[in-house]
Amino acid sequence: MHINDSQWRSLALVVALWAAFTFSAHAQSAKCVAVHGALLMPAKAKWDQLTANANAPNDRLIVALFGGEFQSQNGAVDVKLLADVGQRGPFPVLEAAVTFHANDKADLALTLERGILVLVNTKKSGAAHVQVRASDETFEVVLSEPKAKVAIEIYGRHVAGPPNLKSAREDRPIVNVAFFALAGEAVISTDKHATRLQAPPGPTLYIWDNLTRTPDVHRFETLPDSLKPLTPEERQLVEKIAGFAKTWSAKNGPLVDTIRDATASKDPLERKAAVVAAGALDDLPGLLAVLNDQVHADARDMAILAIRHWLGRAPGKSIEMHKHLTTTSGYTPTQAKNLIHLFNGIERDKLRQPETFDLLIQALNHAKMPARELARWHLVRLVPDGKDIQYDAAAPEPARLQAIEAWRRLIPEGQLPPLPKKK
């Protein structure tokens, strides 16, 4: 059959469209099935929203406020992304974010940037393969059988002590990645190790960190309480928190400004959720503003957790924060470094030195409120008997001095704290 030039051009167009369609369909590795609150993607000067039944774009960060559900395009894997805003679990996770990738060799490929991810094999038969990048490692996760389910959690923290401000490479937090078999069997592999997990009873928990790079496997006889289904009360709380995010994202105007306003909400739960959201959206100025909030001590307390989480998210965050404090917030370089030191935590050997507690008590009357709040935050955790001492970092100086006197009665100058009272 002879094909003339016009027919060739038409055929070429059809082939090109078919190829483009095939490539596009292949490139979309996951589809959003449900949104619990808002799913946000950074864009120029704003945040785009991902809606249910839309394809999740590849290689683009998706931040969950505060949960979302996805499915691989081939239907082999279901994915749940969630944050532990209520701090139900044992790990310090406050937010969640994921990036999906195209991959011909796996049913699904993704990078777990922050938070908790649950993978479920939804095939009728056979194993499902998921490539999971976390920190600077790639894990091959094989869900060995239909309905096999694995939860993955990532969190990072700096070691206690002063920040390393020389370079982003040296300002490197310790990142932990945990895999927990919730149902069936799974195999977790890296280039160096392969480990089989199974739901309890058996080897159930696999923990990896970017320092030792060696997995640590733990046996469980039953599921821990933190991994059991939510109670009706907890589910209602989660739905309320997701409702806040849905409301924020529906308002006109910049989302970051809406969330900043919500950190001063009359509702304590909304304040807490908004502080977490500010950290999730990289609003460091907003978090520092909360630390200067004269009214809401609970929001200030939550901001400390959110900033610790933010600093542990990636290398270079300490440098970014130090720059902001010194150029925008009126801190001297030494003050900024000392503040970040308090966020990182106090070294174990210094906790055996009376001078450490003398400095913390003195800092309760520091000129800058964030330093006062951090001093309180450490003292009540290091010395539980001091929790009953009435102290507010935003109170007038005479009230702060009264609290300092109470702390001095509990920990006299030059002495270590007394042993906790037996209950």
N, C-alpha and C positions, 0 to 999 in steps of 0.2 A: 504494500500500500504506500502510495506516494503522499508525503506530508509537505505542504507548501510552507513558505516563510511565515505566513500569518498563523497557520496552525502550530508551527514550531514555537512561535512567541506565546500563543495561548497555552500550549502544553508546558512551556517553561514557567509561565506564571503559576499554573496549577501546581507544578512540582515545588516551586519556591514557596507558595502558600502552605502546601502540605508539610514541607520541611520546617517552615517557621512554626506551624501549629505543633508539629511533633516536638520540636525543640522546646517550645514554650511549655507544653504540657509536661515534658520531662523535667524542665527546670523548676517547676513548682513542686517541691518535694513534700509539702504538707498542706493540709487544709484546716482552717479554724472551724471547729464544730460548735463551741460554746464559749461565751465570755462571762466571767464572773466579776463584774465591776467594769474594768476598762483594760484593753490591751493597747499599748502605746508604742509608737516607733519614732525615733528622733528624726526631725527634718529641720530645715533652715528656720531658725527663730520660732519653732513651734513643735508640736507633737502630733503626728498623724495617728489615727485610730484604725485598728484592725477589727472588723466586725465578724460575727458568726456567719458561716457558709462562704467566707471569702478565702481565697488562696493565701497562704502565708508566704510573703516574698522571701526568696533565698538571700542569704548573706546580709540580712538586715536585722538589727537588734530589735527584739520584741520584749517590752517590759510589762509585767503583769501587775496591775493594781485591781484585784490581788490574786486572780487566778484565770486560767483558760484551758480549754481542751482542744486537742488537735488529732488529726488522723493522717497517717502517711497516705500519699496519693494512690498507692497500690492496695490500700486497705489492710495491710499486714500488721500495723502497729497503731495502737491508741496511745496518746500522750496527754498527761495532765501536768500542768505547770501551776505551782502554787507557792505562796509565801506563808511563813509561820508567824504572822503578825501577833497572834495570841501567845507565841512562845510556848507551844504545847510540847514540842520535841526537845531533846537534850542538846541540840546544837544551836549556836547563836545565829539563826537565819531570820531575816526580817523582810526580805524582798525576793523577787524571782525574775529572771530574764533568760531568754533563749535566742539562739540564732540557728536557722535551718540552712542546710547546704544540699546541693545536688550531688548525687553519688550513684554510680552505676553498679557498685559492688555490694550495696547494702539496701535493705528495705527502707532505711531512713538514716540520715546523717544530720547531726546537730552539734552545736556547742552549748553546753550548759554554762551560762555566764554567772548566774547567781540563783540561789534558792533550791527548790525541791522539784524533781521531775519524777513522774511515775510512768513506766513503760509497760504495756500489756500486749502480749501476742494475741492477735485477733484472727489468725489464720484458722482454717478448718482442720488443717493437718500440717505437721512439720514445724521447723524452727523459724523464728524471725530474727533477722540480723540488724542491729543498730550500731552505727559508729557514733561514739560520744566523745567529743573533745571537752576537756576540762583542765583549766590551768594550762600547762604546756605539755600535756600528755593526751594521747589518743587511746581510748578504750574500745575494744570490740566487745559488744554485749550480745550474746546469743541467748535468746529466750527459747529454751529447748523444746517447748511443747505449747500447744494452744492453751490459752488462759494463764500462762506463766506471767508473773508480774514482779517487777523490780522497781524499788524506789531509789533514787539517786539524789544526794544532797551535797552541795558544795558551800564551803564557807572559808573565809580568810581572815587572819588576824596578824598584826605585827607582834613580834616578841616584845616582852616588857622592856622598857628602857627608852633612852633618847632616840629620836629619829635619825636616820642616816640621810643627810641632805646633799650628799656629794653628787649623786646621779640617780636617775630613775632605776637603773639596773641594780644599784645597791640598796635602794629603798624598796625591798622585796618582801612582801608579807608571806607568812606560812599559809599555804592553801591545803585544806583537807577535803578529800572527796570520799563519800561513803556510799556504798551500794548495799541495799538490804533486800533479800529475797522475800517477797510477801506471799507468793504462791508459786508452786511448781519449782522447776530448776532453771538455772541460768549459768552461763560461763562468762567470766569477765577476763579479758586478755589484754595484755600490752605486748610490746616487742620482747619483753623479758620473762613475763609470767603469765600463766593461765590458771584460773581458779574456778572450781565448780562450787556454786552456792545452791542451797535449797531452803525452802520455807521451813520454819521450825517444826520438829526438832532436827538440828543438824548445823553444819557450818553456814551461817546465815548472813553475817555482816562482814563486809570487805572494806577496809579503810586504807586509803593511800594519801601520802602527802608529798609536796614538791621538794621537801628537804631530804628525806631518806629514800624516796621513790621506791619503797619496798612495801608491798601490801601486808596488812595485818588482818588476819581472819579470826572471827569470833563465833563461837557456837551459842545458839539460843535454843532453849527447850520450848518456849512459847513466845508469841509476839509480845513485845513490850507495850505498855499502856499507850505510849505516844504514837504507836502505829496501828492501834485498833480503830475501828470506825468511830466517827464523831458521835458524841451524844446529841440528843435533840437540842439541848441548851447550847452546846458548842456550835452546832450547825446554824442555829438562829443567830449566834454572835458573828459567825463568818458571813452570813448573808447580810447582816447589818453593815459590816465593814465594807463588803463589796458594793452595797448600796451607796455608801458615801462616795466611792470612786466613780460610780455611774453618774451620780449627781454632779460631781466636780467636772467631769469630762463633757457634760451636756451644757454647761454654762458658756455664755459668750465671754470673750476676752482671753488673755493668756492663761493657760492652765496652771503654770507655776504661781501666778499671782492668786488664783483661786485657792490653791492648796496652802499658800502662805496665810491667807485669811482664815482658812479652816484650822490652822494650828492654834488659833485663839478662840475656837468654837466654845459655846457653852456646854457642849456635850463632851465629857472626858474621853469617851471612846473615839469620837471623831478627831479630837486633838491628837490622840495617840496615832491613829491611822494616818493623819495628815503629816505628822512628823516623819513617819516611815516613808510616805510617798515623796516628801521633799528629798530625802536621801536617795530614793530610787530614781528620781529624775535629775540627780546631780546638782541639786540646788544647795550648794554649800553656803552661800550667803544667807539663804533662808534658814538653814539649820543653826547657823551662828546667831541669827536674829532671835531664834527661839531661846537660845541660851541666855539672852539678855531680856527675856520676857519678865516683866515685873510682877505678873499676876499668877501665872500657871506653873507652879513648881513641878507638877506631873509631866508637863510638856518638856520642861528643861531636862528632867530625868530621862525621858525617852530620847531626847536629842543627843544625849551622851552615847546611848547605845547605837543610835543611827550613825553618828559620826565615827564611832569605832568601827562599825560595819563598813562605812564608806572608805575609811583609810585602808582597810584590809582588802578592798576590792581588786586592786591592781597595783603594780609597781609605779612609783612616782607620785602617789596621792599625798604623801607627806610634804613633798616639795611644793605641790600645788597649793596645799593648805597654808604652808609657811609663807608663800608668796602673797596669798590673799590677806593673811593676818597682818603682814608688814606693810603692804601697799594700800590696803583699803580699811582695815580695822584699827589702825593706830597702835599696833604692837611693835615693840622693839624686836630685833632678831632674837635676842635671848629670851624675851617673854614668849615669843611665838614658839620657839623650840621647847621651852619648859611646858607650855600648854600641851603641845603634841605629845610630849613625854608622859604627861598625866593621862592622855587619851590611850596611849599604848599600854600603860600599866607600870607598876613599880617592880623592879627586879627583886627576885627572891632573897638575895643576900642583903638587900637594903631593908627588907622587912624585919630583919633581926637587929637593926640599928635604931636606938632611941631617937636619933636625929631625924629620921624619916617621919616619925609621928609628930615631933616638934614642928617640923616644917608644914605638915598637913594641917595641924591645928592653927598655926599662924596664918595659913592661906585662907582660913575661914573668914578672915577680914581683909583679903586682898582687894586692891583697888578695882580690879576687873571682875565682874560677876561670873563669867564662865570659869575663871580660876577658883572662885569660892565654891561654885556648884560642883566642880570636879573634886575639890578637897573633901567636901561632904560625901560625895558619891563613894570615894575610896574609904573614908573613915567608917561609914556605917557597914561596909562590907568586910573590912578588915577587923573591926571591933563591934560585933553584934550587940554587945551590951550598951553601946552608945545610940542605938536606934531610938530609944525613948527620949533622947535629948532634943528639945524643941529648937530647931534651927531652920531658918529660911534665908537663902542667899540674897533674896531681894529685900529683906527686912532692914530697917534703919540700923545704923552702926551700934547704938546702945543695946539693941536686942541681940545683935550678933556677938557683942562682947560678953553678954550674959551666957550665951551658949558656949563660947570659948572657955569661960570659967568652969562650966559644967564638964566640958571635955578635959580640962586640966585637973579637975578632981578625980576623973576616971583614969587619966594617964598623966601623972605628975611629970614635969619637965625632966628630961634626962632618963626616963624610964620607959620600959616596954609596956604594952597593954597587959592588963591582968588576964588570966585564963578565963574563958567564958564561964558564966555561972551555970551550974547544973539545973536543969528544969525538972 
